[in-house]
């Protein structure tokens, strides 16, 4: 992996004015992989990794701790989200070990896989043709900022992640 970190300036653009709550909504669009989403730059920072195939994967770091990443995987066998997830965790845990639900995300059939203990870990898996679009969040107590109320920070980070997920548009 080249592990290049690109500045968000070329990947994000404002889509609206600064609201009274001091949020700054920016859009990340990946035209090569056919998706876009928005995030609040006042509470979320963006970096973009580029792998050896020059495919971008945006990483979102939450100011209150934790992160989320969008990745697109080839799915030539057109596995269902649950089957793909089980295959990813087969060696590690014999398959997915958390909760799973079939859901709709912005009108698309999707799988939502969650583990919530000291960490909130969630995969949203959205199939389209021979691709799987994933949004993976990890928000753990040990990566939250030191403060008196870690649960409040964890909740703020989970909200920021869900705002990103709910804004995801796949073309």
Backbone as a printed PyTorch tensor [residue, N CA C, xyz], in Angstrom:
tensor([[[  0.8430,  -1.1780,   0.0000],
         [  0.0000,   0.0000,   0.0000],
         [  0.8830,   1.2330,   0.0000]],

        [[  0.5420,   2.1390,  -0.8390],
         [  1.3050,   3.3720,  -0.8760],
         [  1.1140,   4.1750,   0.3960]],

        [[ -0.0640,   4.0460,   0.9990],
         [ -0.3160,   4.7250,   2.2560],
         [ -0.2470,   6.2400,   2.1390]],

        [[ -0.5680,   6.7500,   0.9870],
         [ -0.5360,   8.1910,   0.8110],
         [ -1.7150,   8.8200,   1.5230]],

        [[ -1.4700,   9.8800,   2.1770],
         [ -2.5400,  10.6300,   2.8000],
         [ -2.6980,  11.9200,   1.9990]],

        [[ -3.8590,  12.0700,   1.4120],
         [ -4.1310,  13.2530,   0.6240],
         [ -4.8620,  14.2770,   1.4770]],

        [[ -4.6260,  15.5120,   1.2140],
         [ -5.3530,  16.5480,   1.9290],
         [ -6.7780,  16.5910,   1.4120]],

        [[ -7.6910,  16.9070,   2.2800],
         [ -9.1010,  16.8880,   1.9270],
         [ -9.4710,  17.9980,   0.9500]],

        [[ -8.6170,  18.9650,   0.7520],
         [ -8.9670,  20.1020,  -0.0900],
         [ -9.4020,  19.6880,  -1.4860]],

        [[ -8.7770,  18.6930,  -2.0670],
         [ -9.1480,  18.2820,  -3.4060],
         [-10.3080,  17.3190,  -3.4290]],

        [[-10.7110,  16.7960,  -2.2900],
         [-11.7360,  15.7620,  -2.2470],
         [-13.0400,  16.2510,  -1.6360]],

        [[-13.0200,  17.3760,  -0.9900],
         [-14.2020,  17.8370,  -0.2860],
         [-14.5340,  19.2440,  -0.7090]],

        [[-15.8180,  19.5230,  -0.7350],
         [-16.2500,  20.8760,  -1.0710],
         [-17.4440,  21.2330,  -0.2050]],

        [[-17.5810,  22.4970,   0.1700],
         [-18.7440,  22.8870,   0.9540],
         [-20.0190,  22.6920,   0.1430]],

        [[-21.0730,  22.2100,   0.7950],
         [-22.3440,  22.0610,   0.1080],
         [-23.4120,  22.9580,   0.7230]],

        [[-23.0310,  23.7610,   1.6700],
         [-23.9890,  24.6580,   2.2820],
         [-23.2730,  25.6410,   3.1790]],

        [[-23.9730,  26.6680,   3.5810],
         [-23.3570,  27.6670,   4.4630],
         [-23.1850,  27.1100,   5.8700]],

        [[-22.3580,  27.8000,   6.6450],
         [-22.1930,  27.4260,   8.0410],
         [-23.5140,  27.7090,   8.7530]],

        [[-24.0240,  26.6850,   9.4040],
         [-25.3000,  26.8230,  10.1090],
         [-25.0750,  27.4960,  11.4540]],

        [[-26.1580,  27.8480,  12.0970],
         [-26.0560,  28.5170,  13.3860],
         [-25.3840,  27.6440,  14.4340]],

        [[-25.4540,  26.3240,  14.2840],
         [-24.8330,  25.4480,  15.2700],
         [-23.3310,  25.2890,  15.0290]],

        [[-22.7670,  26.0790,  14.1280],
         [-21.3440,  26.0970,  13.8170],
         [-20.8590,  24.8420,  13.0940]],

        [[-21.7710,  24.0830,  12.4710],
         [-21.3320,  22.9410,  11.6840],
         [-20.9400,  23.4200,  10.2880]],

        [[-20.0440,  22.6880,   9.6740],
         [-19.5960,  22.9850,   8.3200],
         [-19.7200,  21.6890,   7.5330]],

        [[-20.7480,  21.5940,   6.7330],
         [-21.0250,  20.3650,   6.0100],
         [-20.2260,  20.3650,   4.7050]],

        [[-19.3950,  19.3310,   4.5470],
         [-18.6060,  19.1520,   3.3370],
         [-19.0310,  17.8610,   2.6560]],

        [[-18.7640,  17.7860,   1.3650],
         [-19.0720,  16.5820,   0.6050],
         [-17.7900,  15.9140,   0.1510]],

        [[-17.7460,  14.5910,   0.2840],
         [-16.6820,  13.7900,  -0.3160],
         [-17.3410,  13.0040,  -1.4350]],

        [[-16.7910,  13.1010,  -2.6270],
         [-17.3350,  12.3660,  -3.7630],
         [-16.2170,  11.5540,  -4.4040]],

        [[-16.4860,  10.2880,  -4.6420],
         [-15.5530,   9.4220,  -5.3460],
         [-16.2430,   9.0160,  -6.6500]],

        [[-15.9410,   9.7450,  -7.7080],
         [-16.5990,   9.4820,  -8.9820],
         [-16.1220,   8.1770,  -9.6050]],

        [[-14.8750,   7.7750,  -9.3260],
         [-14.3780,   6.5070,  -9.8700],
         [-15.1570,   5.3150,  -9.3270]],

        [[-15.5180,   5.3790,  -8.0510],
         [-16.2320,   4.2660,  -7.4310],
         [-17.7270,   4.5310,  -7.2880]],

        [[-18.1740,   5.6980,  -7.7150],
         [-19.5960,   5.9710,  -7.8130],
         [-20.3440,   6.2020,  -6.5200]],

        [[-19.7660,   6.9820,  -5.6020],
         [-20.5040,   7.3060,  -4.3890],
         [-20.1060,   8.6870,  -3.8840]],

        [[-20.9700,   9.2270,  -3.0410],
         [-20.6790,  10.4890,  -2.3620],
         [-21.3320,  10.4470,  -0.9920]],

        [[-20.8500,  11.3120,  -0.1180],
         [-21.4110,  11.4370,   1.2170],
         [-21.0450,  12.7920,   1.7710]],

        [[-21.6780,  13.1670,   2.8550],
         [-21.3640,  14.4310,   3.5130],
         [-20.9250,  14.1600,   4.9470]],

        [[-20.1910,  15.1310,   5.4810],
         [-19.7390,  15.0340,   6.8740],
         [-19.5900,  16.4370,   7.4250]],

        [[-19.6370,  16.5340,   8.7370],
         [-19.5270,  17.8160,   9.4310],
         [-18.0590,  18.0590,   9.7770]],

        [[-17.4180,  18.9390,   9.0260],
         [-15.9850,  19.1930,   9.2040],
         [-15.6630,  19.8850,  10.5250]],

        [[-16.6810,  20.3480,  11.2430],
         [-16.4030,  20.9410,  12.5540],
         [-16.1780,  19.8620,  13.6150]],

        [[-16.5780,  18.6170,  13.3380],
         [-16.3840,  17.5340,  14.3020],
         [-15.7230,  16.2950,  13.7010]],

        [[-15.4790,  16.3100,  12.3940],
         [-14.9230,  15.1500,  11.6980],
         [-13.7920,  15.6160,  10.7940]],

        [[-12.6480,  14.9280,  10.8510],
         [-11.5620,  15.2360,   9.9190],
         [-11.4490,  14.0960,   8.9070]],

        [[-11.0260,  14.4460,   7.7140],
         [-10.9360,  13.5000,   6.6120],
         [ -9.5020,  13.3430,   6.1600]],

        [[ -9.0870,  12.1000,   5.9630],
         [ -7.8410,  11.7970,   5.2690],
         [ -8.1960,  10.7210,   4.2500]],

        [[ -7.3930,  10.6140,   3.2140],
         [ -7.6940,   9.6470,   2.1650],
         [ -6.4580,   8.8020,   1.9100]],

        [[ -6.6010,   7.4860,   2.0730],
         [ -5.5340,   6.5400,   1.7310],
         [ -5.6900,   6.1580,   0.2710]],

        [[ -4.5730,   5.9080,  -0.3840],
         [ -4.5930,   5.4200,  -1.7610],
         [ -3.7720,   4.1420,  -1.7830]],

        [[ -4.3920,   3.0310,  -2.2330],
         [ -3.6680,   1.7560,  -2.2250],
         [ -2.8340,   1.6010,  -3.4960]],

        [[ -2.2000,   0.4370,  -3.6370],
         [ -1.3120,   0.2010,  -4.7840],
         [ -2.0450,   0.2640,  -6.1210]],

        [[ -3.3560,   0.0760,  -6.1210],
         [ -4.1440,   0.1750,  -7.3510],
         [ -4.6860,   1.5940,  -7.5550]],

        [[ -4.2030,   2.5300,  -6.7430],
         [ -4.6250,   3.9350,  -6.7780],
         [ -6.1210,   4.1000,  -6.5130]],

        [[ -6.6520,   3.2500,  -5.6370],
         [ -8.0500,   3.3510,  -5.2360],
         [ -8.1060,   4.0880,  -3.9020]],

        [[ -8.9270,   5.1250,  -3.8580],
         [ -9.0610,   5.9410,  -2.6590],
         [ -9.9840,   5.2890,  -1.6380]],

        [[ -9.6200,   5.4030,  -0.3630],
         [-10.4690,   5.0020,   0.7550],
         [-10.4790,   6.1390,   1.7600]],

        [[-11.6100,   6.8380,   1.8810],
         [-11.6580,   7.9350,   2.8580],
         [-11.7460,   7.4160,   4.2870]],

        [[-11.0070,   8.0700,   5.1600],
         [-11.0000,   7.7680,   6.5930],
         [-11.5040,   9.0020,   7.3310]],

        [[-12.4680,   8.7940,   8.2010],
         [-13.0390,   9.8890,   8.9700],
         [-12.6790,   9.7080,  10.4340]],

        [[-12.0190,  10.6980,  11.0130],
         [-11.6690,  10.6750,  12.4370],
         [-12.5900,  11.6460,  13.1620]],

        [[-13.1830,  11.1760,  14.2410],
         [-14.1390,  11.9810,  14.9890],
         [-13.4190,  12.7410,  16.0940]],

        [[-13.7700,  14.0010,  16.2630],
         [-13.0840,  14.8310,  17.2560],
         [-13.2480,  14.2710,  18.6650]],

        [[-14.3130,  13.5280,  18.9110],
         [-14.5400,  12.9380,  20.2300],
         [-13.9260,  11.5460,  20.3560]],

        [[-13.2300,  11.0670,  19.3110],
         [-12.5800,   9.7550,  19.3350],
         [-13.2540,   8.7630,  18.4190]],

        [[-12.4840,   7.8340,  17.8890],
         [-12.9980,   6.8100,  16.9930],
         [-12.8700,   7.2330,  15.5400]],

        [[-13.2140,   6.3040,  14.6580],
         [-13.0780,   6.5860,  13.2320],
         [-14.0150,   5.7100,  12.4220]],

        [[-14.1560,   6.0650,  11.1510],
         [-14.9220,   5.2810,  10.1880],
         [-14.1850,   5.3250,   8.8620]],

        [[-14.3930,   4.2950,   8.0550],
         [-13.7260,   4.1940,   6.7550],
         [-14.7210,   3.6550,   5.7370]],

        [[-14.6440,   4.1950,   4.5310],
         [-15.4380,   3.6830,   3.4150],
         [-14.5050,   2.8940,   2.5120]],

        [[-14.9300,   1.6800,   2.1520],
         [-14.1660,   0.8660,   1.2190],
         [-15.1320,   0.1900,   0.2600]],

        [[-14.6470,  -0.0410,  -0.9590],
         [-15.4400,  -0.7250,  -1.9750],
         [-14.6860,  -1.9930,  -2.3510]],

        [[-15.4000,  -3.1230,  -2.2910],
         [-14.8020,  -4.4260,  -2.5750],
         [-15.4450,  -5.0310,  -3.8120]],

        [[-14.6310,  -5.7270,  -4.5960],
         [-15.1710,  -6.5180,  -5.6870],
         [-15.9590,  -7.6750,  -5.1030]],

        [[-17.0820,  -8.0010,  -5.7110],
         [-17.9440,  -9.0750,  -5.2430],
         [-18.4210,  -9.8760,  -6.4540]],

        [[-17.4720, -10.5300,  -7.1600],
         [-17.8370, -11.2040,  -8.4160],
         [-18.8520, -12.3260,  -8.2250]],

        [[-18.8840, -12.9390,  -7.0370],
         [-19.8590, -13.9980,  -6.7690],
         [-21.1930, -13.4450,  -6.2770]],

        [[-21.2760, -12.1160,  -6.1690],
         [-22.4690, -11.4070,  -5.6990],
         [-23.0060, -12.0050,  -4.3940]],

        [[-22.0820, -12.1340,  -3.4350],
         [-22.4550, -12.6170,  -2.1060],
         [-23.4100, -11.6270,  -1.4480]],

        [[-24.3280, -12.1480,  -0.6810],
         [-25.1750, -11.3010,   0.1540],
         [-24.3000, -10.6770,   1.2360]],

        [[-24.6950,  -9.5260,   1.7780],
         [-23.8660,  -8.8850,   2.8080],
         [-23.4960,  -9.8080,   3.9630]],

        [[-24.4460, -10.5890,   4.4680],
         [-24.1470, -11.4830,   5.6030],
         [-23.1220, -12.5470,   5.2080]],

        [[-23.2550, -13.1150,   4.0180],
         [-22.3100, -14.1380,   3.5710],
         [-20.9070, -13.5610,   3.4140]],

        [[-20.8130, -12.3490,   2.8660],
         [-19.5130, -11.6910,   2.7130],
         [-18.8900, -11.4450,   4.0890]],

        [[-19.6940, -10.9510,   5.0210],
         [-19.2060, -10.6560,   6.3720],
         [-18.7250, -11.9240,   7.0670]],

        [[-19.5030, -12.9940,   6.9710],
         [-19.0890, -14.2680,   7.5690],
         [-17.7480, -14.7170,   7.0010]],

        [[-17.5620, -14.5570,   5.6920],
         [-16.2960, -14.9520,   5.0620],
         [-15.1330, -14.1080,   5.5900]],

        [[-15.3660, -12.8200,   5.8370],
         [-14.3150, -11.9450,   6.3480],
         [-13.8640, -12.3530,   7.7440]],

        [[-14.7860, -12.8600,   8.5500],
         [-14.4980, -13.2060,   9.9360],
         [-14.3350, -14.7160,  10.1520]],

        [[-14.3210, -15.4880,   9.0770],
         [-14.2460, -16.9480,   9.2050],
         [-13.0020, -17.3940,   9.9570]],

        [[-11.8500, -16.9330,   9.5540],
         [-10.6010, -17.3620,  10.1900],
         [-10.4780, -16.8170,  11.6080]],

        [[-10.9220, -15.5800,  11.8060],
         [-10.7730, -14.9170,  13.0960],
         [-11.7250, -15.4720,  14.1500]],

        [[-13.0070, -15.6350,  13.7680],
         [-14.0020, -16.0020,  14.7770],
         [-14.9950, -17.0580,  14.2830]],

        [[-14.7170, -17.6950,  13.1570],
         [-15.6480, -18.6810,  12.6270],
         [-16.8660, -18.0660,  11.9780]],

        [[-16.7990, -16.7990,  11.6550],
         [-17.9240, -16.0590,  11.0680],
         [-18.2080, -14.8160,  11.8990]],

        [[-19.1260, -14.0070,  11.4290],
         [-19.4830, -12.7810,  12.1600],
         [-20.0520, -13.1580,  13.5150]],

        [[-19.6220, -12.4750,  14.5610],
         [-19.9530, -12.8340,  15.9360],
         [-20.8950, -11.8560,  16.6160]],

        [[-21.3140, -10.8290,  15.9220],
         [-22.1820,  -9.8230,  16.5330],
         [-23.6030,  -9.8900,  16.0080]],

        [[-24.3310,  -8.8250,  16.2480],
         [-25.7010,  -8.7110,  15.7560],
         [-25.6760,  -8.4360,  14.2640]],

        [[-26.7440,  -8.8320,  13.5780],
         [-26.8490,  -8.5750,  12.1430],
         [-28.3100,  -8.3140,  11.8060]],

        [[-28.5340,  -7.3350,  10.9160],
         [-29.8950,  -7.0470,  10.4580],
         [-29.8530,  -6.6290,   8.9940]],

        [[-30.8480,  -7.0810,   8.2410],
         [-31.0420,  -6.5730,   6.8840],
         [-31.8180,  -5.2730,   7.0130]],

        [[-31.3030,  -4.2150,   6.3960],
         [-31.8830,  -2.8820,   6.5260],
         [-31.8990,  -2.1970,   5.1600]],

        [[-32.4360,  -1.0030,   5.1390],
         [-32.3850,  -0.1510,   3.9580],
         [-31.5970,   1.1020,   4.3250]],

        [[-30.6300,   1.4480,   3.4840],
         [-29.8560,   2.6740,   3.6810],
         [-30.0330,   3.5160,   2.4220]],

        [[-30.6860,   4.6430,   2.5730],
         [-30.9900,   5.5190,   1.4450],
         [-31.6250,   4.7610,   0.2860]],

        [[-32.5810,   3.8990,   0.6150],
         [-33.3360,   3.1800,  -0.3980],
         [-32.6530,   1.9460,  -0.9660]],

        [[-31.4730,   1.6010,  -0.4680],
         [-30.7530,   0.4180,  -0.9570],
         [-30.7610,  -0.6780,   0.1010]],

        [[-30.9650,  -1.9070,  -0.3520],
         [-30.8670,  -3.0600,   0.5440],
         [-29.4440,  -3.1050,   1.0960]],

        [[-29.3220,  -3.3860,   2.3740],
         [-28.0000,  -3.3890,   3.0120],
         [-28.0130,  -4.3360,   4.1960]],

        [[-26.8370,  -4.6520,   4.6750],
         [-26.6740,  -5.3960,   5.9070],
         [-26.0190,  -4.4890,   6.9310]],

        [[-26.4490,  -4.5960,   8.1660],
         [-25.8830,  -3.7960,   9.2440],
         [-25.4280,  -4.7560,  10.3430]],

        [[-24.1320,  -4.8000,  10.5630],
         [-23.5350,  -5.7220,  11.5290],
         [-22.9220,  -4.9080,  12.6590]],

        [[-23.2910,  -5.2340,  13.8970],
         [-22.9040,  -4.4070,  15.0340],
         [-22.4030,  -5.2490,  16.1970]],

        [[-21.3430,  -4.7640,  16.8280],
         [-20.8900,  -5.2550,  18.1260],
         [-20.8400,  -4.0240,  19.0210]],

        [[-21.4640,  -4.1090,  20.1660],
         [-21.4640,  -2.9700,  21.0710],
         [-21.2000,  -3.4660,  22.4810]],

        [[-19.9640,  -3.2670,  22.8990],
         [-19.5860,  -3.5540,  24.2860],
         [-18.7400,  -2.3730,  24.7290]],

        [[-17.4790,  -2.5720,  25.1160],
         [-16.6410,  -1.3960,  25.3920],
         [-16.3430,  -0.6400,  24.1050]],

        [[-16.5200,  -1.3210,  22.9890],
         [-16.3780,  -0.6950,  21.6710],
         [-17.7070,  -0.7600,  20.9340]],

        [[-17.9360,   0.2270,  20.1190],
         [-19.0320,   0.1900,  19.1520],
         [-18.3680,  -0.0690,  17.8140]],

        [[-18.6470,  -1.2320,  17.2290],
         [-18.0920,  -1.5990,  15.9290],
         [-19.2750,  -1.8780,  15.0230]],

        [[-19.2710,  -1.2490,  13.8570],
         [-20.3860,  -1.4780,  12.9480],
         [-19.9030,  -1.4850,  11.5120]],

        [[-20.4270,  -2.4280,  10.7490],
         [-20.2390,  -2.4790,   9.3030],
         [-21.6000,  -2.2480,   8.6600]],

        [[-21.6650,  -1.3260,   7.7520],
         [-22.8060,  -1.2070,   6.8470],
         [-22.3030,  -1.7380,   5.5130]],

        [[-23.0140,  -2.6990,   4.9460],
         [-22.5660,  -3.3750,   3.7320],
         [-23.6760,  -3.2450,   2.7020]],

        [[-23.3600,  -2.5760,   1.6060],
         [-24.3760,  -2.2680,   0.6060],
         [-23.9450,  -2.8530,  -0.7390]],

        [[-24.6670,  -3.8610,  -1.2320],
         [-24.3000,  -4.4460,  -2.5240],
         [-24.8470,  -3.6290,  -3.6900]],

        [[-24.0620,  -3.5810,  -4.7490],
         [-24.5320,  -3.0150,  -6.0180],
         [-23.7750,  -3.7330,  -7.1300]],

        [[-24.5090,  -4.4540,  -7.9470],
         [-23.9170,  -5.2170,  -9.0400],
         [-22.8350,  -6.1470,  -8.4810]],

        [[-21.6060,  -6.0530,  -8.9810],
         [-20.5400,  -6.9340,  -8.4920],
         [-19.6090,  -6.2150,  -7.5170]],

        [[-20.1620,  -5.2330,  -6.7810],
         [-19.4030,  -4.4910,  -5.7740],
         [-20.1230,  -4.5300,  -4.4330]],

        [[-19.3470,  -4.3910,  -3.3680],
         [-19.8870,  -4.1890,  -2.0290],
         [-19.2990,  -2.8900,  -1.4890]],

        [[-20.1590,  -1.9560,  -1.1520],
         [-19.7480,  -0.6990,  -0.5350],
         [-19.8590,  -0.9060,   0.9700]],

        [[-18.7890,  -0.6140,   1.7000],
         [-18.8220,  -0.7900,   3.1450],
         [-18.4530,   0.5070,   3.8530]],

        [[-19.1110,   0.7350,   4.9610],
         [-18.7410,   1.8010,   5.8840],
         [-18.5080,   1.1000,   7.2120]],

        [[-17.2860,   1.2060,   7.7210],
         [-16.8750,   0.4810,   8.9300],
         [-16.4760,   1.4990,   9.9890]],

        [[-17.1410,   1.4510,  11.1270],
         [-16.8300,   2.3570,  12.2330],
         [-16.3020,   1.5700,  13.4200]],

        [[-15.3180,   2.1500,  14.0940],
         [-14.8220,   1.6160,  15.3700],
         [-14.6710,   2.7690,  16.3390]],

        [[-15.4460,   2.6840,  17.3980],
         [-15.4220,   3.7280,  18.4160],
         [-15.2830,   3.0180,  19.7610]],

        [[-14.0810,   3.0680,  20.3080],
         [-13.7690,   2.3290,  21.5340],
         [-13.4260,   3.2900,  22.6650]],

        [[-13.6650,   2.8320,  23.8730],
         [-13.3680,   3.6560,  25.0430],
         [-11.9010,   4.0510,  25.0900]],

        [[-10.9990,   3.1550,  24.6470],
         [ -9.5700,   3.4660,  24.7470],
         [ -9.0820,   4.4400,  23.6830]],

        [[ -9.9170,   4.7560,  22.6670],
         [ -9.4760,   5.7670,  21.7090],
         [-10.3040,   7.0390,  21.7730]],

        [[-11.0620,   7.1750,  22.8650],
         [-11.7860,   8.4190,  23.0870],
         [-10.8660,   9.4010,  23.8070]],

        [[-11.1690,  10.6780,  23.6350],
         [-10.3970,  11.6930,  24.3460],
         [-10.5850,  11.4920,  25.8450]],

        [[ -9.5550,  11.8490,  26.6130],
         [ -9.6880,  11.7300,  28.0620],
         [-10.6180,  12.8270,  28.5590]],

        [[-11.6820,  12.4270,  29.1910],
         [-12.6560,  13.3760,  29.7170],
         [-13.4490,  12.6770,  30.8140]],

        [[-14.2220,  13.4530,  31.5250],
         [-14.9700,  12.8800,  32.6360],
         [-16.1500,  12.0460,  32.1590]],

        [[-16.6290,  12.2700,  30.9440],
         [-17.8100,  11.5550,  30.4970],
         [-17.5540,  10.8620,  29.1600]],

        [[-16.9110,   9.6940,  29.2060],
         [-16.5710,   8.9540,  27.9860],
         [-17.8130,   8.5290,  27.2240]],

        [[-18.9130,   8.2090,  27.9160],
         [-20.1380,   7.7870,  27.2170],
         [-20.7100,   8.9120,  26.3630]],

        [[-20.6270,  10.1520,  26.8310],
         [-21.0970,  11.2830,  26.0360],
         [-20.2530,  11.4260,  24.7790]],

        [[-18.9360,  11.2860,  24.9130],
         [-18.0540,  11.3700,  23.7570],
         [-18.3230,  10.2230,  22.7880]],

        [[-18.5140,   9.0230,  23.3200],
         [-18.8060,   7.8630,  22.4730],
         [-20.1020,   8.1150,  21.7010]],

        [[-21.1230,   8.6410,  22.3610],
         [-22.3910,   8.9360,  21.7050],
         [-22.2310,   9.9830,  20.6130]],

        [[-21.4230,  11.0030,  20.8550],
         [-21.1990,  12.0420,  19.8430],
         [-20.4930,  11.4570,  18.6270]],

        [[-19.5340,  10.5730,  18.8470],
         [-18.8300,   9.9450,  17.7310],
         [-19.7560,   9.0150,  16.9490]],

        [[-20.5980,   8.2660,  17.6510],
         [-21.5530,   7.3810,  16.9780],
         [-22.5200,   8.2050,  16.1450]],

        [[-22.9720,   9.3370,  16.6650],
         [-23.8730,  10.2090,  15.9030],
         [-23.1770,  10.7240,  14.6430]],

        [[-21.9210,  11.1430,  14.7610],
         [-21.1840,  11.6420,  13.5910],
         [-21.0530,  10.5470,  12.5310]],

        [[-20.7800,   9.3100,  12.9740],
         [-20.7010,   8.1790,  12.0450],
         [-22.0510,   7.9520,  11.3560]],

        [[-23.1300,   7.9180,  12.1270],
         [-24.4520,   7.6630,  11.5470],
         [-24.8750,   8.7730,  10.5940]],

        [[-24.4710,  10.0010,  10.8800],
         [-24.7590,  11.0950,   9.9420],
         [-24.0630,  10.8540,   8.6120]],

        [[-22.8070,  10.3930,   8.6540],
         [-22.0740,  10.0780,   7.4310],
         [-22.7670,   8.9340,   6.6950]],

        [[-23.0820,   7.8620,   7.4080],
         [-23.7180,   6.6980,   6.8010],
         [-25.0410,   7.0790,   6.1460]],

        [[-25.8460,   7.8610,   6.8330],
         [-27.1600,   8.2400,   6.2970],
         [-27.0850,   9.2030,   5.1200]],

        [[-25.9070,   9.7830,   4.9030],
         [-25.7560,  10.6830,   3.7560],
         [-25.1930,   9.9700,   2.5220]],

        [[-24.7920,   8.7160,   2.6630],
         [-24.1480,   7.9820,   1.5860],
         [-25.1030,   7.7960,   0.3980]],

        [[-24.6430,   8.2270,  -0.7610],
         [-25.3890,   8.0520,  -2.0060],
         [-24.5210,   7.2300,  -2.9470]],

        [[-25.0650,   6.1090,  -3.4280],
         [-24.3510,   5.2770,  -4.3990],
         [-25.0400,   5.4750,  -5.7410]],

        [[-24.2470,   5.8760,  -6.7070],
         [-24.7990,   6.1620,  -8.0470],
         [-25.0650,   4.9050,  -8.8380]]])
